[in-house]
Amino acid sequence: MYASIERYFLIFHQECIMKNKLFFHYIPLGFVCIYTFGIHVYFIPLFPCKPNYSYDLSAFVCGGPCYLDTFIPSVYDIIIDIMLSTGVLLVFNLLMISRVINYKQRVSPSTPVSNILKKNRQMILQLLAISLMALINWLPWIFIILVQNFYDPSFGEQFITIFLHYLPYFTTFASPFLALINLPKIRAEFKNVMRQLMTTLHILNLTPV
């Protein structure tokens, strides 16, 4: 989330960011780090609640933080920690895409913003790909959890248990590969490997058995 916000302002309001690094970079970054650590320390080891289930090591999903069984903390966690961050991520990515398209159509290639876009094209594509993957992972989770909290507690239980519990980990796992695939050398090597593979498959198909 924070990377999407800072990326947007670095491209379209670079002078303001560079003049006020303390307020627009270090303080927000420090707040995000402290808040993320603090809220999880409070909710998981310090929150005054007791689990209302027994741990079953043979079950597909076993246990979990007990604050999720308390209405107000669980709703706060969903709305502030998941919904808000996902919404901000979505808004700034849409703003980024729309402004890039608008600048390409209306602005001269020699303008400062156009030069920044050209210089940081790879970084923009990498962060955009990672952000979009995070959105794909979290939006279904948010929808199902909201329906469970406010309408039907059993809605989508199987889907969450089998699929959604693991999707956020996939974003972390795939992020380095999304960053690497945009590097020119890696792309060229990948195309070369794919070309060799296709040639080998073509030869194997032509060879009589």
N, C-alpha and C positions, 0 to 999 in steps of 0.2 A: 504493500500500500504506500509506504513512505517513498519508495523508489519511484513509483508512478507520479506522485505529486512533485517530487524534486526534479524529475526528468522534464516534466511539463514546464516548470518555472525556469529551469536552466536554459531551455531552448527559446522560450518566448519572452522571458524577463531576466535575461542573463545579467545585465548590468546591476539591477536591483539586488539580485542574489549575491553577486560578487562583492558589492559594497557593504552588505549587511550579513556576512557569513555567520556571525555569532547568533543572530536572531532567526535567520532563515535556514540554517544548516545544523549547527552544533546543538542549539537548545532543543529544536524539535526531535533530532535524532536521539539525544540523551533522554528526552521525555518518553519516547517510544520504547527505548530499551528498558528504562526503569519501570515504566507502567507494565510492560509485558511480563517482566520478572516478578514484580510485586503482586500483580493480580493472581498469578498462578500460585505463588507461595501462600497467599491468603486463602484462596479457594480450595487448594488441595491439602496441604498439611495442617493449616491453622483454622480452617472453617469449623465452627462448633456443631458438628453433626455426626451421627453414627450410621454406618451402612445398614440398610434394612434388608440385606440379603446375605446369604452365606456363599463363600467362594467355592465354585465348583470347577476344578481344574480340567474336568473332562468336557465342559461346555464349550461351545464355539466362541462365545464372549463371556468373560468371567470378571465380575466386579466392575469397578469404575469409581470416579470421585463421587462422594455422597452429596455434594452440593447440587448435583444435577437433579436430585430428588426433591429439592426445595424450590418452590415456585419462583420467588423473587430473584435469587442468585442465578438460577438457570436462565430465566428470561433476560436478565441483565447481560449475562454472558453471550446469549444468542444475539441480542439487539446491538449491544455496544461492541463486543469483541469480534463478532462474526459478521452480522448484517451491516453495521456501519463501515467496517473496513472493506468489505466486499463492495458495498455501494460506492464508497469513495474511489476504489480501484476501477469500477465500471465507469463512473463519471469522468475521471481524468483520462482514461484510455479513449473514451468516445470523444472527449475534447481534443485530445492529441490527434486522433485520426482525422476529425473534421477540420481542424486548423491546418494540418499538413496538406490536405486536399485543397483547402481554400487558398493557401499560400502558393501552391503549385500552379493554380489556375490564374491567380490575380497579381502575384508579386514577381518582380524582375529577379532573374537568377543571381544578380550581383548584390542583392540586399543582404544585410548581416544575418537575418534569420535564415535565409536560403543557404548561406555559407555554413551556418551552424548545422542545418539539417544534413547537408552533404558530408560534413566532417564527422558527424555523429550518427550516420545512417545505420551502421552495424550495431551500435549500442542501442539505438531506438528499436530496431527490429528484435534484438535479443530480449530487451525488457518487455516489449509488447507481447512477444510469444510467451514469456513466463507469466505475465499478468493475465493473458487470455486463458492459459491453462489453469491458473488459480481460480478464475471465474467459473470455468467449466466444472471444476471440482466442488466449489463451495455453493453455487446457486441451488442445485438440487437438494443439498443438505439443509440449507436455510428454509426452503419451501416446506420440506417434510417436517422439520422440527417445529415450525410455526403452526402447521396443521395439527400436530400432536399436542402442542401446548394449549391451543385455543379451541380445538374442535374434536378430534378423534385420537386418543392416546395410542391406539394400535395402528394408526395410518403409516404405511411404508416401513414397518418394522423389519421385514425380511430384506427389503432393498437396502436399508441402512446397514444391517448386520453383515450382509454378504458383500456389498459393493462400497458404500460410502465411507465406511470406517477406514478404508485403505486408500481412497483417492487422494487425500491431502499428502500422504507419504509419497505418492507418485509424482507430485509436483516437485518435491525436494529432490527426488531421485533423477528426474528428467531435466532439471534446471541446468546442470553443467553441460549436458549434451545439446540443449537448445542454444547455449552460449557458444559452444565449440562449432556447431554446424554452420554458424554465420561467419566464421573466420575463412578468408579466401583460400588459404593453404589447405585447410581441412575439407572445404567444399570441393576443391580440385582433386584431392586425394580420394574423396568419397566417389566422385564421378568416375575417376580412373578405375577404382575397384569394381564399381557397378558395370562399367564397360567391359572389363575383363570377365566378370561373371556372366554377362549376357553372351559374350563371344564363346565362352566355354560351353554354356548351355546350348547355343546354336550348333556348335561342332558335335556335341553329344547327340543332338536330335538328328543330325545328318548321318552320323555313323551307323551303319547297319548292325543289327544285333547278331 
